[in-house]
Amino acid sequence: MKLSLDLTFKLSRRVKLLGLGASAAAGVVIILIGLINHVHFVAEFGREKIVTNLFTQILNPPRLPPFYKKSIVVDYLFHTYIAIAVIIGSAVPALFLHLESRRKKLIDQALPRMLEDLAEGQEAGMTLLQALQESSKRDYGPINEELKTLVAQLTWGITFEDSFKSFAKRIGTELTSRVTVLLLEAVRLGGDLKIAFRSTAAFVRKMIDLRNERESQLRAYLMVIYISTMVFMLVIVIMYQSIFVQMSEARTGFMRLTLTIETYKTYLFDLAIIEAVIGGFAAGKLSEGVTLYGLKHSLAMLVVVLVVFTFFF
């Protein structure tokens, strides 16, 4: 886990954009391969049928009389290509979002200790700048780099208020913003900073405890979402094997399917993909309070859907 957190800080914005671009490009390439191999253009007239793929249709389209009936046929495998493209294209964004979430949690957890160290520095007779300089030499995890930047800004003569607002903006967590507001108000009113630091540290710990309690309570609902997805997949497998396959082999008109078995398989696959994506985002909202953080859950469920449809259909 430490390696992942280090990567969050060492990767530059350009490298992150390159990673996102490469992931998206890989997804687009997979979709294009699916389009070329599994999307067909069909021209029919009587018993005559001409089938071409997308590549041929673009580069060397056949010349057909206007009375030919033209249609586009999409194979089931094209939908699997789309699922694979979504998984690959979303893998890097899901990784970055997960690392960002972990980074913010570690920053919030380090805040109380940093505030208490600042209070101890004030008690030892240090000025606020000296206490910040001393604290910046200690290990608070991901917050260290931003703390050093804060000290540098104060050393350059930037006002305390502007420096701390910039500090909170760079970190980007809700808890840091609240702490910044409390500290700025304490400085503006001229109160005892030692008391302000300690009371703010107690406030942060209380907020973290409440958040951890909420996450532990909602973890059961997260499992419900995963279990409901598994049950949905089981129902689809049973329904396909016991109903659609049997009806496709029936010879009587009453039991015969109106569409091909491949079409029903495609419909069920699309339903499973929708269930996985929506369920994953709902899991992210429940577990971490941010819908986008559920992208990793959606990817996990999509992999399960792909495996089930590959081996059980």
Secondary structure, DSSP 4 states (H G I P E B T S, - for coil): -HHHHHHHHHS-HHHHHHHHHHHHHHHHHHHHHHHHHHEEEEEEETTEEEEEEHHHHHHSPPP--TTSEEEEEE-HHHHHHHHHHHHHHHHHHHHHHHHHHHHHHHHHHHHHHHHHHHHHHHHTT--HHHHHHHHTTS--GGGHHHHHHHHHHHHTT--HHHHHHHHHHHH--HHHHHHHHHHHHHHHHT--HHHHHHHHHHHHHHHHHHHHHHHHHHHHHHHHHHHHHHHHHHHHHHHIIIIIHHHHT--STTTS-SS-HHHHHHHHHHHHHHHHHHHHHHHHHHHHS-GGGGHHHHHHHHHHHHHHHHH--
